[in-house]
Structures are given as structure tokens and as C-alpha cells.
Amino acid sequence: MRDIRIAIDGFGAIGREIASLLLARHDHYASTYGVDVHLVAICEAEMGLSVEGGLRTDQLGQLASGKSGADFLLSSRPDLFIAAGSGDMGADQSGSGYLRSALAAGCDAIVVSTGALIDDGCRLRELARTTGAQLKISGAIGAALPTIDMLQHNLAGCKAVRIEGIFSPCANYILDAMMNCGATLSEALGEAEKEGLADCRSRSDIDGSGTARKLVLLANFGLDSPLSIDSLTVQGVEAITEQAIAAWRSQAMVPRLVGTLVLEAGSVRGTVAVRPYFPGDPMALVRGRCTATRIVTEEMGEIVVTNCAAEPRATAAAVLKDLEHILRIRSGRFQW
Amino acid sequence: MRDIRIAIDGFGAIGREIASLLLARHDHYASTYGVDVHLVAICEAEMGLSVEGGLRTDQLGQLASGKSGADFLLSSRPDLFIAAGSGDMGADQSGSGYLRSALAAGCDAIVVSTGALIDDGCRLRELARTTGAQLKISGAIGAALPTIDMLQHNLAGCKAVRIEGIFSPCANYILDAMMNCGATLSEALGEAEKEGLADCRSRSDIDGSGTARKLVLLANFGLDSPLSIDSLTVQGVEAITEQAIAAWRSQAMVPRLVGTLVLEAGSVRGTVAVRPYFPGDPMALVRGRCTATRIVTEEMGEIVVTNCAAEPRATAAAVLKDLEHILRIRSGRFQW
């Protein structure tokens, strides 16, 4: 049975969940793909653990200090590595360089953190193509909400003409609080933080930049377009006026923070803005922790997907979905 | 460049659309997968055409009589054949036998017609596994609405616990006419037929059997469950009483004809019935020509997909999506 050695960078809530799920599915990978999956190394900013023959579940709490960084992880000779750290190998900003070394060596990679991908996504993708490495990023866009998957798999062969995405539960919450409870932006934000909406801890979902980053990755990886973040028009929920709220309320419209890609004449244009939807539009039903995407194609009409899931389990499952796709390719087992 | 020889059985609206799209994408297949795709034979019940080096678009109207049937198509030595005929090789009921011969010879198959699959799906699937042939059936369930795709690809590794599907535009139309316009079942059915809703031409969408067939295929092919059609509890829109309509109207509920699969303790249970949804449920928004599925999983929460598309283009595009997945496997090109 072929060995597949996996290393995980990042051992916060998502990294831990990935590790647990991965170990629990060992026998599934063996019986389905004929591979013996070993988790050979894990690390976070300061600590880590590597075990030549693969970690067991009861070792996941035994990280030791000083074992971290790119050299530490690569010395475990992974076939595949999972970048689930918030900063991609910490404050030295070596995320992109690390990913680059791994892909250059033909090591497959699954990336959750958007950092390195935003700056360097197209080049990393090109590098993966050159060496034949697989580079998967479901966890960085939508996670359990299929986005790149939809474009590459479910709509294979079709021409997408427009894509909309509601990616920020924080913005959903804030807009609903402003519309339905008359809350101000800061009141709504305070409530969202109390509710534990993780993305509200950063400004990126207030100013729209979090959605903008997801649009760029969707264009770079899902549409093979070199769209850069500087080319986007971005307006977040912070730009919403009381007048706008009052007008939408009187028209019974439902505002949502939406990232939109429009494909026209061979180019892709991206915008992030709060847009009102009719109440009969499935995008208007996307509330709370839910996310959604609408893809309009020439051949298959319009597809809308919504997802409501609990984190960190859903993102971990999205990462392991990517793993499963890679295992199919590496094992050549495509029979179901 | 490797040749891929394709034969199509069925040359009605869907078969013609498949042939046109396939020929139009010849260069795309060559550049993306390095394969030279030839349409070597097409036939319908009485007529057909085969061209050793592959048909051109201007030859699609030149079918000659007497060229039909399994022997005719197989004599064109296809690598892949597409079963898009309503009866799978006509009234001799040889559909299953034909599919069986092709799969036994290792020929890949894409099937739109449900006939042979319902009677013989699990055995055909087992045969394909044995010979290494790919057997794809997106066009038989949901078409442009991803269903099997969702289970096998987007939710890879996850455990589905419940699946709902709204597969009948005819039933959507009838239920809306009864709810919103006070129409009787026969009035609503007459209107739907006038509107050209194709599935209303048969009784299968009134009595729920069309949805039941799709559930069986979804269980057999998407869940690897041997669910048989006899085990389903099936009630169609014809069972709806005026009292039920009045009650749903007074509660502001939206009834839909829904196929449901419940996965429990290793077994799969299937029912087809008209069920009321709250207006804030995305399934309640599925109207007219639209279809939808909801999949509840342990790891990724709940995913709802809706599709609104124009036929026969959408079903043809779904068949060619299946083709694209097969070409990836046959060419080994999985880089995007």
C-alpha cells in the first residue's frame, strides 16, 4: 500500500479539527484509495511534533517548543502539506516562500489561509502546473460552500458569465440587525461579536476586503483569470447610510454584502458592495452563519448554492474534501 | 493525440443538442485534455449515420434509414457512448443489454434515459467497476442541477444524513396554480401542458413516479445503496385534497413535490410526497422550471442547490460535463 505523508502547518481550532478528522478517516482512505495516510508532522508558530511513522490521536496534545517553521515541516518529507495557519508560517512572512518550496518539489498542497495566495496565487498556481503538484484552496473560499468546485467540476465545459458570493456571516448579521432592529453599525457589530461570529473580530468583513480577497482567489483559481485585488471596486457595510437602510426597508428589499464577478469580452471585473435583493431571491434568505454563491452560465442557466454549517468542523471537512480529490488523482481510483 | 470515438443513441431534441455542443467543443477538448474527440455514429429508432473519421456539423441532418440499433452503434467501435434515447434502443427493451455489452467491453457510458438504469442500475454499476469503465448519469437525475456530483465530489468524505429533491417543474407549476389561483388539479395540468412543461406530458410527474425513479438512481449511484423502487412510499400531486391546499394557504406554507432519502443505521429509506415548506426556506422559492436539492451532512451542515435552466441545452451540457470528467480521467490531466 502506498504511503501518503501529510504535514500540517497551523494548529489552532481548524488545524486541530483537520488532524482529528484525518486520523479518524485513516481506514476509509486505505479501503477507498489503497493508500496509507500518515500525519507525520504538525506545528504552530512556536511548537510542533513530528513522528516518522505517523502520529496517533493521543499524541496531538504533545507539541514541543522549538519545533516549528518551514525547515521543520519539510524535514518530515511530506507528500502533501496543509497550510492552515493564520499567517502561513508566522510573522516572517515566509508563507509564500514555504509554499513555493513545497510545490517546486512536487509536494501537493492544500491551503486555508488566504495570505500567500492573494499576493502570489497565480505564480504558485503556475508553479504547481509545472511540477505536476496539486494546489487546492477550498478552505480559503467558502469552505463547505462549493465555489471553485462548482466552476471546475459541476459546471465543467460551461461558460460562466456572472458570479455572486455572500461570504461574510458577520456582514449578514450586521445588515439584518440594522434592517430589522434599527441598530447602528457599531451596535450591530457589538452584537455580532457577542454572538461569536469569528469573522467580526477583524475589520475585513466590515470594510469588504475579506470578500474582495475571496473574489480574487475565485477568479485566479476558478476562472484562470489574473484578476488582482487592486482592480476591484470595494465598498463594505461601513459605507451603508441610514437613508439606504430606510429605503430598502420601505421597498421590502433585503441587503447583503456581495462580491460579484462579471465575465465579459474575455475579461473579469470584480466589485464588492452591499446590494439589495428581492425577498423571493434565494440570496435574500442567506442569514446568520450561512453563505451562498450564484453562478450564471450560458449552458446550464443559473445555479444558486447556500451552505449553513458549524465551524471549525466545516472548514476542516472542506480541506479533507480537497485531500480526497488529490487522493483520487494520486491513486487513479475513480470508480464509485 | 489520442482519439476518443463517441457514439450517440437518441437523436431527439437532447441528442441533437449534445451532438452540436460536442462538435463545437472539439478544439477545447484537444487543448485541455490532449484528445481528438470524434463523433463516429449517431442513431435514433429507425435511422442513423456513421462516419469512420468523425461527423461534421453539416452532416447531422443526413441520417439514413435502416441504420440503427445496438449492432449498428457498436460497429462504429466507440470508446464512449451516450444513451440519450427515450427508450434506450427502442421497443425491444434491449437498452440494458446494449449498455451491458458496451460496459463489458470497457466502453465508457453516459446515460440520460432512466429506463435501463432503474431496472438494472446496481448491476450495470458493478459491471463498470469490474471492467474499469466509467458510467455517468447526471442527465438522468437533475441534469444541470448537481446531485450525484454533490455527493461524490463537493461533499467527498462527508456523511450525508438526509437528502431532499424537487425534481419536477410540472409539479411545481401545478401546486402553484392550485395554491395561488385556486385551480383544480386538471385545470392546473391543462395550463402546465399549454406552457410546454415537458414532464407534464407523462403521468410520471403527477403520480410522483418520476421523482421516485430519480431517488432510486441517487441512492444507487450517489450513495452506493441498493435501494429499489418497490421499497419507496410514493404519493404524487394527484393525492392532494382541497382541504390540504386550504390549510397550507391559511398557514402561508408552500407545498412542493419532494423526494426524500433518509440515511439511518446503515440503511436508506425513500419517500415521495407533497410537503409544505416555510416561505423562508430556500426550497419554497423553487418555482416554474427550477429544481433543487438539499443535502444535510454531519460535517458540512446543510447545502441547498437550486437550478433554473432552459432545456434541452441544460441536459446536453450536463451530459458533456460527465464527458469532461471522463476525459480528465482518461487523459490524466487534472491541472487547472
Interface residues (C-beta under 8 A of the other chain):
Chain A: L21 R25 H28 A128 R129 G132 Q134 A144 L145 P146 D149 M150 Q152 H153 N154 L155 A156 G157 C158 F221 D224 G280 D281 P282 L285 T297 E299 M300 G301 E302 I303 V304 V305 T306 N307 C308 A309 A310 R313 A314 A316 A317 A318 L320 K321 L323 E324 H325 I329 F334 Q335 W336
Chain B: L21 R25 H28 A128 R129 G132 Q134 A144 L145 P146 D149 M150 Q152 H153 N154 L155 A156 G157 C158 F221 D224 G280 D281 P282 L285 T297 E299 M300 G301 E302 I303 V304 V305 T306 N307 C308 A309 A310 R313 A314 A316 A317 A318 L320 K321 L323 E324 H325 I329 F334 Q335 W336
